Amino acid sequence: MKHTFLGLAVLLLLSSLTSCVVLSPKKYKALLARQDSLNMGLSESQLKGGNLESTIKKLRKDTADLNKELSKLQAKYTEIDGNYAKLRSNSSTEINKLSGDLKAREQRLKEVEEVLRKRDAATNQLKEKLQSALLGFTQSGLSVDIKNGKVYVSLMDKLLFPSGSIVIDDKGKQALKELAKVLKQQPEINIAVEGHTDSQKIKNLGQIKDNWDLSVLRSTSVVRYLTEVENVESVRMTATGKGEFQPLADNSNADSRSKNRRIEIVLSPKLDELYDLIKQ
């Protein structure tokens, strides 16, 4: 670029010299002005060329940097794409597994619900049988109820025992005889006999020291009668004494205390099938 402008200046000068041997002052000044203009143009061109070279160098560096960044991004994308593919594969497997587990649990839930439905149906049927068999004793303080999936046969002490006694009287034996007929037809039923008393302290009952003793001895008297006389399977029976600590009334008067003195025979269906389902 520099040599081009210089050659042009010399050419113009020679042209001027050859055309006129003697230059006029006006032409000479014009020639000088022309030369200054060319020199200025040359300087500007050189400056612009330098700026362009710097710009080109910077652009090349930026391009190289961008290529490096692009390579990094492409590598990152490839890594993410691979991870996503693995995740999709794993997620699909996990979803299938969870779906299978959910179906299995839903099936187990249906089975548990069916067992509970059968239990409730059997419990209601047992209650109806007992109410029918023991109908003649309801006026003497016998009741049959369902609580928490179990059948409760409650017999007030006056139906079974003389006052302060642990020996079952004839009316009580008759009630237990009718009860035993139903129980022997229900071999899948577990039988718990609970003795309950009021809060009055024991007085002059010989070997019976307190309400704990009285409640336990009365419950074992009932169990012995059902197993030894009426031949209900002993393996199905348990006897417990609750003393005065699970009252039905507040023991504030004779009537409420009478309600608390009772034998409760708790009948519950065997739930082995249900337990097996829950354990799975």
Buried (B, 14 or more C-beta within 10 A) or exposed (E): EEEEBEEBBEEBEEEBEEEEEEBEEEEEEEBEEBEEEBEEEBEEBEEEEEEEEEEEEEEEEEEEEEEEEEEEEEEEEEEEEEEEEEEEEEEEEEEEEEEEEEEEEEEEEEBBEEBEEEBEEBBEEBBEBBBEBBEEBEEBBBBBEBEEEBBBBBBBBBBBBEEEBBEBEEEBBBBBBBBBEBBBEBEEBBBBBBBBBBBEEBEEBEEBEEBBBBBBBBBBBBBBBBBEEBEBEEEBBBBBBBBBEEBBEEBEEEEBBBBBBBBBBBBBBEBEBBEEBEEE
